[in-house]
Amino acid sequence: MKSNKIICYPKVSRYEFGNYGIGGPGLGNMLFPWSRACVFARDNHGILLSPAWAQIKPARLLRGDMDRRNYSGYFKHNNEYWSGLKKIMAIFTTRIIDESQRHKAVLQNSVIVKFEGMATLFEEIKSESTFIRQELLDITREEHKKALCEDFSRTLCVHIRLGDFQAPTPQALSNGQTNTRIPLSWYIKCVEKIRAQYPVPLKVCVFSDGSNEELGEMLSMKDTHRADYGSAVADLLALSCGKILVASGSTFSMWASYLGRMDVIWYKGQLKQKLYHDGEALEVEWDGEDNSLDNMFKNRH
């Protein structure tokens, strides 16, 4: 399948066949190569290959564990993407170059530029949040966009990542150790601190992969409930609608912040990258003990 245009290939899994990937990463990590490919295709009038969003995870299948994070059925294919057999033929009949050589692609015909991995996180797409958000909405199926019809104007969204994350020492967290659990007590203190100074009442929506038992102390707080919109992308879009975000240390929280541009609080040492322009919104770190949050949200409504 030859084309005189540049073909952009967001390779989101290590092993792919057509529209399916094997043992790929989480949705947050998969969005990085896709977003870079979208920007490059836009700027160079390129063609996009459909990402292998649907994930087959052999280990989970052998255990009989139906993982909701297989991302099948989240996205539709529009006319901007080559998918299925057309995608396979393009990959097997066209020369592929790495995105590090993408400057050469504009001088050539019939070449595929492969975008893979997390690269420098949001560095290359920092100013593209409006475009990327719209692209994501354009490919997301309607049943995963229900949160967009709800009113989050007085909602504090809390993302608590437990699942496969391990509990580190406070020192390790402050030093920026990744893929780690943040103490539940920190989230509770954040909510209490913000509510105490915010000029209007805030309801709290908790998004988490933990059990109700693990989240019990948080869920018992006044006007606090657990939110579940049925899929990872639906939860991501809902998180991005919040007035304020209390973030976990995951790339999923980073994406919610990037897409939503709301005030966001990170545990000290867990803000891996500044995503906002100066004055756009708050991006703060807090250790749960000092007084740096005092009065910070007093006039933020």
Secondary structure, 3 states (H helix, E strand, C coil): CCCCCCEEEEECCCEEECCEEECCCCHHHHHHHHHHHHHHHHHCCCEEECCCCEEECHHHHHCCCCCHHHCCCCECCCCCEECHHHHHHHHHHCEEEEHHHHHHHCCCCCEEEEEECCCCCCHHHCCCHHHHHHHHHHHECHHHCHHHHCCCCCEEEEEECCCCCECCCHHHHHCCCCCECCCHHHHHHHHHHHHHHCCCCCEEEEEECCCCCCCHHHHCCCCEEECCCCCHHHHHHHHCCCCEEECCCCHHHHHHHHHHCCEEEEECCCCCCCCCCCCCCCEEEECCCCCCCCCCCCCCC
